[in-house]
Amino acid sequence: MVERSFRREVEKLRLRAGEEFAGEGILAITKALLQSGVAYVGGYQGSPISHLMDVLSDAQDILAELGVHFESSANEAAAAAMAAASVNYPLRGAVTFKSTVGTNVASDALANLASGGVTGGVVVIVGEDYGEGSSIMQERTHAFAMKSQMWLLDPRPNVPSIVAAVERAFELSEASNTPVFLQMRVRSCHVHGHFVAKDNRPPEMSLKEAMENPRRDLNRIVLPPASFLHEHEKVNQRWPAAVEFIKAHALNERFEGERDDLGIIVQGGLYNSLLRTMERLNLADAFGAAQIPIYVMNVAYPLIDDEVVSFCRGKRAVLLVEEGQPNYIEQAINSVLRNSDCATRLEGKGVFPMAGEYTSQVLRSGVVAFMQRHDPGYVAPDNPMRLVAKFVERIDGYVPPRPPGLCTGCPERPVFASLKLLQQELGEFHVSADIGCHLFSILPPFDIGNTTMGYGLGAAGASAFNTDSDRPAIAIMGDGGFWHNGLTSGIGNAVYNKSDGLTIVVDNNYSAATGGQDLLSSKTASTSRSTQHPIEKAAQGVGVKWTRTVRTYDIGEMRKALKEAVTKKGTGPKVLVAQSECMLNRQRREKPQVSAAIAGGERIVEERFGVDEDTCTGDHACIRLSGCPSLTVKPNPDPLKRQPISFVDNSCVGCGNCGEVAHEAVLCPSFYKAEIVFNPSRVDRLLWRLRQGFIGWLQGRADRRRLETA
Amino acid sequence: MLALGGQGGGVLTKWLVDTAEANGYLAQSTYIAGVAQRTGATVYCIEMFPADVAASIGKQPVFTPYPIPGDVDLVIAGEMAETGRAIEKGFVTPNVTTLIASSHRVYSVAEKSAMGDGILDQSIVAEVAASASKRFVCFDMQAAADEAGSVISSVLLGAIAATGALPFDRGAFEATIRGSGRAVEANLRGFALGFEGASRDTPLAAAPAEELPVATPEGVNGEALAARIAAELPKSVQAIALLGALRALDYQDASYADSYLDRVRDIASVDADAGGEHRAFALTAEVARQLALQMCYEDTIRVADLKTRGDRMRRVREQLAVHEDQPVRVVEYFHPRLEEVCDTLPAALGGFVSRSSGVQKLLAPFFRKGRTVATTSIGGFLLLYLLAKLQRFRRGTFRFGRQQAFIREWLDRIAAAAHEDYDYALSIAHCIEIVKGYGDTYARGLSRYRSMIDAVGREATSDRAQVVRRLHRAALADEQGRAFSDALLELEAAR
């Protein structure tokens, strides 16, 4: 049950030659893959390419018609290793994951792949999660391309350019026997645009054909002496072939302008924002005609030395727009210019900031600074930010931050409420956190978690604390991380090294943070995959003696199990599976069913929680143990009290956490649960009337008495 | 556009792009969701360009995926804090930007989880928004969406249409909604409300100053109290004293309310002696407020009473928006501790149990787990109804005596302070607000109040009001009491 369904949109993948495609970047890439005749596609979900996996998953029928194999890989290394199919056979393949985190995981396979080289084209589509909205460390995929000598495409961020880049990437890969990265920036993944489609192409060789006619070439296997051969091949054959192809097909673009004493070199992905910035500075028009010549590096690696030199020669200065650091391109261009005795001055990180995203504002400052240095007075240095500065200043720091958090009714909330209560009872623990929705525990109101070392590495991140203590380290891992590598790197590792610590595996039936993709342990039966393999059994399988599966909303049980796990010694590592379905997915599944049932006259009981406004004291202890979006505050209706009161809005899904927390934390008597009966039966109605009659009678008596004494 | 999860930002973006493309414009949209896809805010960016201009030149415009400060024609914010964030990001420029914002709030965790009042003062956002933009359209679009039974995105679209900030007429937007084929009727209703709301264009009124509602007595006892208040108390405190007196009357009886007024009157005369008339009897007003809350403390009897009232049931049903004859089962969550039960026992018995660790140990298992009581079932209702009836015995309970002594001590302290240092007296009167609630909240508040009083008692005479206020703030800063103990240590060190 994925977060966003592309069932309707994937029909666009069937468009024929000449028809116009309109849609998001991600969908366009999928269409480009089919137009390129891929034989297999694999990957691991993660922003910003989660939707690419979801599109492919929803497009299984179309893929099957074309004979394309699609696989949701166990992790990025598995995805990259899939490309081994292209080493010996002319099979085109694509793999995708988020970068640089996914590329880190995949790099073992990628390095091996790049060493031996490929026969069929391999394109690695990386979603570069850099800048605003990013959830990971800020690094560059560029480094991976350089170290393994894979080529890196960074096309202009409009849909036709992206589609063309996919198609060219396969050709480049085959022409140079090298796997190629296609870098997609966050905004490019979600960009809406149009392109003219081509027909889809079935793969030239089918997977079956390849399997049944195995080919073997010892020189393509990474083992001495071939591995030494590969290094020479890379620089002597594959690199020159790539340069040749890039030049011949003009993958990089050059736009001339009247000011040929100056120039700008830009990574393709930044071209559009640079152009609009220049347009605002009267250096270009809305259609991209710029006064200053521009060299667009749609291929960010390798650098095409003679193209760069011929662009720079004769110019006084050239501005390099290179986002991220280290400034590999700047270093390379400087070295090329030096070697060719070209005196053109290169301005890069000198006018731009070394680190951080190149937003329109940053680009503007850089271009203005460049012009000031080399043609003072040519552009008006008037900064529009000056106009808004005083307003920005007045509001700066005033608006409360709104970090992402757990959704309404999230089953992970009670896990952290339990942990917080455990810490209130026993003192604080070192908590090794992991990647996933559960990482939101590090923020208020829970403030739980000391480090996170990478996906599935929560337990491994606690492995040094393998020493006798009354406060064993607690590790947290999601079901996604568990299957990604946590079972071996975390659980198996703890068993083997005789750890006595606790790992909580948050099992919500899906890879939830990336959009609700299925996993090995998902509860739903899937026709295309094998699911329903319990995490607890897997942990037992690698030798864990102490395992428990607890329903997350049962805070009493959860606390008991947690307490036992951190106090019991000598049983080896403990694995507590905190199990309940992701509420986002559950609601998506159940809500339409419930509405339909209610509309169809079926008797349905819906639960919701509430806070009594006259008993709430406005202390908000309940919120500090919850943070649920539906548990909020409102002004105190009691004129004597000043503090806002807690309040449950109608988005409540009745998960039960509030009641459990009120019980376990001995909060206040303000919480109530309301069970609303839709389409009541005759018995319901009768009982309701009887009870209401009696209760109403007593209430009437009490009201009259109150009035008498009022 | 800055939209929160669930506000339909993606849908609104698609509507805008579809409207543009259907009406002679080229359009590009993109967005940054990242981890914000959960409960954070998502920023959408849309650019449009007239297709005929592009066609006449024979080139495609270069659209940017980044909004450029100074060059944003229309900013849409689905919530008031996000409106502030749009300004903070530099998207809103005078003479350029039409700013369309919903005035409602979706509180952030930081605001909600404060131990007191942590809510942003949104009047400042509104004020800056009005001066920072070419035009500021702001009303409660969430309320309009609720009324229409739609998502806020449709109301926002209506407001966009009404401002004329985009070169498309009303019919063009409505056609897009119809063309989408989903929840068309509800969305058109929301659109219409948004269009009307933005057309009305009433400037956002400044937030009304906090004013006490005037309570009206319902019976002879209440009227007698009102008469007493009119005769005995200064004008500026009469409204709050009436609220307090009626609360005490409702809580216990007429004589309890009279004793409330006796205490307020005593403080009023202290206040007058200390020159309170020049300060609108601020001390008396604060005491009248806090005294009512301290005298009407929430014990199990009070909770049972409030939970079983007819008004309360009606309010619950109203909040759930259920229709008249729809059965609703209401289950209350209680977790009384032995302490709360002792509080309600006759003083001697309660005192004995609370002192005897043996008896406590014996009884402990009965209080380990929380309990649920269905107040819509006859048994559950009767249980609480009868418990509420214990009200007549309240004066004999263990807590009552302690509470009265606690109040006396507090009042004496205020009276003693008022003569020397009015501000100090006022700060003491105010700071008792941290003693409230049940269970841990009550225990924590009480212990911090006591430490506060102890600490300030050891202080030299100057600036004691400052000290109390600082400790008061610190006591509400965090639950663990880190800020509070730091503040105490600081005080110790300074001495």
HADDOCK unambig.tbl for C-alpha pairs under 7 A between the chains (distance, minus, plus):
assign (segid A and resid 47 and name CA) (segid B and resid 34 and name CA) 6.15 0.50 0.50
assign (segid A and resid 48 and name CA) (segid B and resid 34 and name CA) 6.94 0.50 0.50
assign (segid A and resid 133 and name CA) (segid B and resid 32 and name CA) 6.06 0.50 0.50
assign (segid A and resid 133 and name CA) (segid B and resid 33 and name CA) 6.15 0.50 0.50
assign (segid A and resid 133 and name CA) (segid B and resid 34 and name CA) 4.46 0.50 0.50
assign (segid A and resid 133 and name CA) (segid B and resid 35 and name CA) 6.25 0.50 0.50
assign (segid A and resid 133 and name CA) (segid B and resid 36 and name CA) 6.68 0.50 0.50
assign (segid A and resid 134 and name CA) (segid B and resid 34 and name CA) 5.55 0.50 0.50
assign (segid A and resid 134 and name CA) (segid B and resid 35 and name CA) 6.91 0.50 0.50
assign (segid A and resid 135 and name CA) (segid B and resid 34 and name CA) 6.75 0.50 0.50
assign (segid A and resid 135 and name CA) (segid B and resid 35 and name CA) 6.10 0.50 0.50
assign (segid A and resid 186 and name CA) (segid B and resid 32 and name CA) 6.85 0.50 0.50
assign (segid A and resid 187 and name CA) (segid B and resid 30 and name CA) 5.82 0.50 0.50
assign (segid A and resid 187 and name CA) (segid B and resid 31 and name CA) 6.02 0.50 0.50
assign (segid A and resid 187 and name CA) (segid B and resid 32 and name CA) 6.33 0.50 0.50
assign (segid A and resid 187 and name CA) (segid B and resid 65 and name CA) 6.28 0.50 0.50
assign (segid A and resid 190 and name CA) (segid B and resid 30 and name CA) 5.21 0.50 0.50
assign (segid A and resid 190 and name CA) (segid B and resid 31 and name CA) 6.09 0.50 0.50
assign (segid A and resid 191 and name CA) (segid B and resid 28 and name CA) 6.86 0.50 0.50
assign (segid A and resid 191 and name CA) (segid B and resid 29 and name CA) 5.64 0.50 0.50
assign (segid A and resid 191 and name CA) (segid B and resid 30 and name CA) 4.36 0.50 0.50
assign (segid A and resid 192 and name CA) (segid B and resid 28 and name CA) 5.41 0.50 0.50
assign (segid A and resid 192 and name CA) (segid B and resid 29 and name CA) 5.27 0.50 0.50
assign (segid A and resid 192 and name CA) (segid B and resid 30 and name CA) 6.34 0.50 0.50
assign (segid A and resid 193 and name CA) (segid B and resid 28 and name CA) 6.07 0.50 0.50
assign (segid A and resid 272 and name CA) (segid B and resid 62 and name CA) 6.04 0.50 0.50
assign (segid A and resid 272 and name CA) (segid B and resid 63 and name CA) 6.22 0.50 0.50
assign (segid A and resid 272 and name CA) (segid B and resid 64 and name CA) 5.07 0.50 0.50
assign (segid A and resid 273 and name CA) (segid B and resid 64 and name CA) 4.81 0.50 0.50
assign (segid A and resid 273 and name CA) (segid B and resid 65 and name CA) 6.54 0.50 0.50
assign (segid A and resid 273 and name CA) (segid B and resid 66 and name CA) 6.42 0.50 0.50
assign (segid A and resid 276 and name CA) (segid B and resid 64 and name CA) 6.20 0.50 0.50
assign (segid A and resid 286 and name CA) (segid B and resid 61 and name CA) 5.38 0.50 0.50
assign (segid A and resid 286 and name CA) (segid B and resid 62 and name CA) 6.02 0.50 0.50
assign (segid A and resid 287 and name CA) (segid B and resid 59 and name CA) 6.31 0.50 0.50
assign (segid A and resid 287 and name CA) (segid B and resid 60 and name CA) 5.93 0.50 0.50
assign (segid A and resid 287 and name CA) (segid B and resid 61 and name CA) 4.23 0.50 0.50
assign (segid A and resid 287 and name CA) (segid B and resid 62 and name CA) 5.40 0.50 0.50
assign (segid A and resid 288 and name CA) (segid B and resid 62 and name CA) 6.05 0.50 0.50
assign (segid A and resid 359 and name CA) (segid B and resid 66 and name CA) 6.69 0.50 0.50
assign (segid A and resid 360 and name CA) (segid B and resid 66 and name CA) 6.09 0.50 0.50
assign (segid A and resid 360 and name CA) (segid B and resid 68 and name CA) 5.63 0.50 0.50
assign (segid A and resid 361 and name CA) (segid B and resid 68 and name CA) 6.70 0.50 0.50
assign (segid A and resid 384 and name CA) (segid B and resid 69 and name CA) 6.59 0.50 0.50
assign (segid A and resid 384 and name CA) (segid B and resid 70 and name CA) 5.08 0.50 0.50
assign (segid A and resid 385 and name CA) (segid B and resid 69 and name CA) 6.50 0.50 0.50
assign (segid A and resid 385 and name CA) (segid B and resid 70 and name CA) 6.77 0.50 0.50
assign (segid A and resid 385 and name CA) (segid B and resid 90 and name CA) 6.86 0.50 0.50
assign (segid A and resid 387 and name CA) (segid B and resid 93 and name CA) 6.87 0.50 0.50
assign (segid A and resid 388 and name CA) (segid B and resid 90 and name CA) 6.20 0.50 0.50
assign (segid A and resid 388 and name CA) (segid B and resid 93 and name CA) 5.81 0.50 0.50
assign (segid A and resid 391 and name CA) (segid B and resid 87 and name CA) 6.95 0.50 0.50
assign (segid A and resid 391 and name CA) (segid B and resid 128 and name CA) 6.49 0.50 0.50
assign (segid A and resid 391 and name CA) (segid B and resid 132 and name CA) 6.31 0.50 0.50
assign (segid A and resid 392 and name CA) (segid B and resid 87 and name CA) 5.96 0.50 0.50
assign (segid A and resid 392 and name CA) (segid B and resid 88 and name CA) 4.72 0.50 0.50
assign (segid A and resid 392 and name CA) (segid B and resid 90 and name CA) 6.32 0.50 0.50
assign (segid A and resid 395 and name CA) (segid B and resid 84 and name CA) 6.61 0.50 0.50
assign (segid A and resid 395 and name CA) (segid B and resid 88 and name CA) 6.07 0.50 0.50
assign (segid A and resid 396 and name CA) (segid B and resid 88 and name CA) 5.85 0.50 0.50
assign (segid A and resid 399 and name CA) (segid B and resid 81 and name CA) 5.91 0.50 0.50
assign (segid A and resid 399 and name CA) (segid B and resid 84 and name CA) 6.16 0.50 0.50
assign (segid A and resid 399 and name CA) (segid B and resid 85 and name CA) 6.53 0.50 0.50
assign (segid A and resid 400 and name CA) (segid B and resid 108 and name CA) 6.84 0.50 0.50
assign (segid A and resid 402 and name CA) (segid B and resid 40 and name CA) 5.53 0.50 0.50
assign (segid A and resid 402 and name CA) (segid B and resid 108 and name CA) 5.78 0.50 0.50
assign (segid A and resid 403 and name CA) (segid B and resid 40 and name CA) 5.39 0.50 0.50
assign (segid A and resid 404 and name CA) (segid B and resid 35 and name CA) 6.47 0.50 0.50
assign (segid A and resid 404 and name CA) (segid B and resid 36 and name CA) 5.25 0.50 0.50
assign (segid A and resid 404 and name CA) (segid B and resid 38 and name CA) 5.68 0.50 0.50
assign (segid A and resid 404 and name CA) (segid B and resid 39 and name CA) 4.73 0.50 0.50
assign (segid A and resid 404 and name CA) (segid B and resid 40 and name CA) 4.29 0.50 0.50
assign (segid A and resid 405 and name CA) (segid B and resid 38 and name CA) 6.33 0.50 0.50
assign (segid A and resid 405 and name CA) (segid B and resid 39 and name CA) 5.48 0.50 0.50
assign (segid A and resid 406 and name CA) (segid B and resid 38 and name CA) 6.89 0.50 0.50
assign (segid A and resid 407 and name CA) (segid B and resid 38 and name CA) 6.38 0.50 0.50
assign (segid A and resid 407 and name CA) (segid B and resid 39 and name CA) 6.47 0.50 0.50
assign (segid A and resid 615 and name CA) (segid B and resid 303 and name CA) 6.82 0.50 0.50
assign (segid A and resid 617 and name CA) (segid B and resid 436 and name CA) 6.70 0.50 0.50
assign (segid A and resid 617 and name CA) (segid B and resid 437 and name CA) 5.48 0.50 0.50
assign (segid A and resid 618 and name CA) (segid B and resid 116 and name CA) 6.53 0.50 0.50
assign (segid A and resid 619 and name CA) (segid B and resid 115 and name CA) 4.87 0.50 0.50
assign (segid A and resid 619 and name CA) (segid B and resid 116 and name CA) 6.07 0.50 0.50
assign (segid A and resid 620 and name CA) (segid B and resid 113 and name CA) 5.72 0.50 0.50
assign (segid A and resid 620 and name CA) (segid B and resid 114 and name CA) 6.83 0.50 0.50
assign (segid A and resid 620 and name CA) (segid B and resid 115 and name CA) 5.85 0.50 0.50
assign (segid A and resid 623 and name CA) (segid B and resid 112 and name CA) 6.84 0.50 0.50
assign (segid A and resid 623 and name CA) (segid B and resid 113 and name CA) 5.45 0.50 0.50
assign (segid A and resid 624 and name CA) (segid B and resid 113 and name CA) 5.35 0.50 0.50
assign (segid A and resid 627 and name CA) (segid B and resid 109 and name CA) 6.03 0.50 0.50
assign (segid A and resid 632 and name CA) (segid B and resid 107 and name CA) 6.93 0.50 0.50
assign (segid A and resid 632 and name CA) (segid B and resid 112 and name CA) 6.22 0.50 0.50
assign (segid A and resid 633 and name CA) (segid B and resid 112 and name CA) 6.10 0.50 0.50
assign (segid A and resid 639 and name CA) (segid B and resid 212 and name CA) 6.45 0.50 0.50
assign (segid A and resid 640 and name CA) (segid B and resid 289 and name CA) 5.78 0.50 0.50
assign (segid A and resid 643 and name CA) (segid B and resid 116 and name CA) 5.37 0.50 0.50
assign (segid A and resid 643 and name CA) (segid B and resid 117 and name CA) 5.13 0.50 0.50
assign (segid A and resid 644 and name CA) (segid B and resid 117 and name CA) 6.01 0.50 0.50
assign (segid A and resid 659 and name CA) (segid B and resid 333 and name CA) 6.17 0.50 0.50
assign (segid A and resid 663 and name CA) (segid B and resid 333 and name CA) 6.87 0.50 0.50
assign (segid A and resid 663 and name CA) (segid B and resid 334 and name CA) 6.72 0.50 0.50
assign (segid A and resid 663 and name CA) (segid B and resid 335 and name CA) 5.50 0.50 0.50
assign (segid A and resid 663 and name CA) (segid B and resid 370 and name CA) 4.72 0.50 0.50
assign (segid A and resid 666 and name CA) (segid B and resid 335 and name CA) 5.64 0.50 0.50
assign (segid A and resid 666 and name CA) (segid B and resid 439 and name CA) 6.44 0.50 0.50
assign (segid A and resid 667 and name CA) (segid B and resid 439 and name CA) 6.50 0.50 0.50
assign (segid A and resid 668 and name CA) (segid B and resid 438 and name CA) 5.80 0.50 0.50
assign (segid A and resid 669 and name CA) (segid B and resid 333 and name CA) 5.91 0.50 0.50
assign (segid A and resid 669 and name CA) (segid B and resid 334 and name CA) 5.03 0.50 0.50
assign (segid A and resid 671 and name CA) (segid B and resid 332 and name CA) 6.28 0.50 0.50
assign (segid A and resid 671 and name CA) (segid B and resid 333 and name CA) 5.68 0.50 0.50
assign (segid A and resid 672 and name CA) (segid B and resid 330 and name CA) 6.56 0.50 0.50
assign (segid A and resid 672 and name CA) (segid B and resid 331 and name CA) 5.39 0.50 0.50
assign (segid A and resid 672 and name CA) (segid B and resid 332 and name CA) 4.37 0.50 0.50
assign (segid A and resid 672 and name CA) (segid B and resid 333 and name CA) 5.76 0.50 0.50
assign (segid A and resid 673 and name CA) (segid B and resid 330 and name CA) 5.65 0.50 0.50
assign (segid A and resid 673 and name CA) (segid B and resid 331 and name CA) 5.02 0.50 0.50
assign (segid A and resid 673 and name CA) (segid B and resid 332 and name CA) 6.45 0.50 0.50
assign (segid A and resid 674 and name CA) (segid B and resid 328 and name CA) 6.35 0.50 0.50
assign (segid A and resid 674 and name CA) (segid B and resid 329 and name CA) 5.60 0.50 0.50
assign (segid A and resid 674 and name CA) (segid B and resid 330 and name CA) 4.52 0.50 0.50
assign (segid A and resid 674 and name CA) (segid B and resid 331 and name CA) 6.36 0.50 0.50
assign (segid A and resid 675 and name CA) (segid B and resid 328 and name CA) 5.42 0.50 0.50
assign (segid A and resid 675 and name CA) (segid B and resid 329 and name CA) 4.91 0.50 0.50
assign (segid A and resid 675 and name CA) (segid B and resid 330 and name CA) 6.34 0.50 0.50
assign (segid A and resid 676 and name CA) (segid B and resid 327 and name CA) 6.36 0.50 0.50
assign (segid A and resid 676 and name CA) (segid B and resid 328 and name CA) 4.55 0.50 0.50
assign (segid A and resid 676 and name CA) (segid B and resid 329 and name CA) 6.55 0.50 0.50
assign (segid A and resid 677 and name CA) (segid B and resid 326 and name CA) 6.55 0.50 0.50
assign (segid A and resid 677 and name CA) (segid B and resid 327 and name CA) 5.57 0.50 0.50
assign (segid A and resid 677 and name CA) (segid B and resid 328 and name CA) 6.04 0.50 0.50
assign (segid A and resid 688 and name CA) (segid B and resid 327 and name CA) 5.98 0.50 0.50
assign (segid A and resid 691 and name CA) (segid B and resid 377 and name CA) 6.38 0.50 0.50
assign (segid A and resid 691 and name CA) (segid B and resid 378 and name CA) 6.06 0.50 0.50
assign (segid A and resid 695 and name CA) (segid B and resid 378 and name CA) 6.95 0.50 0.50
assign (segid A and resid 699 and name CA) (segid B and resid 309 and name CA) 6.12 0.50 0.50
assign (segid A and resid 699 and name CA) (segid B and resid 310 and name CA) 5.63 0.50 0.50
assign (segid A and resid 707 and name CA) (segid B and resid 219 and name CA) 6.50 0.50 0.50
assign (segid A and resid 708 and name CA) (segid B and resid 219 and name CA) 6.88 0.50 0.50
assign (segid A and resid 709 and name CA) (segid B and resid 219 and name CA) 7.00 0.50 0.50
assign (segid A and resid 709 and name CA) (segid B and resid 221 and name CA) 6.48 0.50 0.50
assign (segid A and resid 710 and name CA) (segid B and resid 218 and name CA) 5.88 0.50 0.50
assign (segid A and resid 710 and name CA) (segid B and resid 219 and name CA) 4.68 0.50 0.50
assign (segid A and resid 710 and name CA) (segid B and resid 220 and name CA) 6.61 0.50 0.50
assign (segid A and resid 710 and name CA) (segid B and resid 221 and name CA) 5.44 0.50 0.50
assign (segid A and resid 710 and name CA) (segid B and resid 222 and name CA) 5.61 0.50 0.50
assign (segid A and resid 710 and name CA) (segid B and resid 249 and name CA) 6.85 0.50 0.50
assign (segid A and resid 710 and name CA) (segid B and resid 250 and name CA) 6.98 0.50 0.50
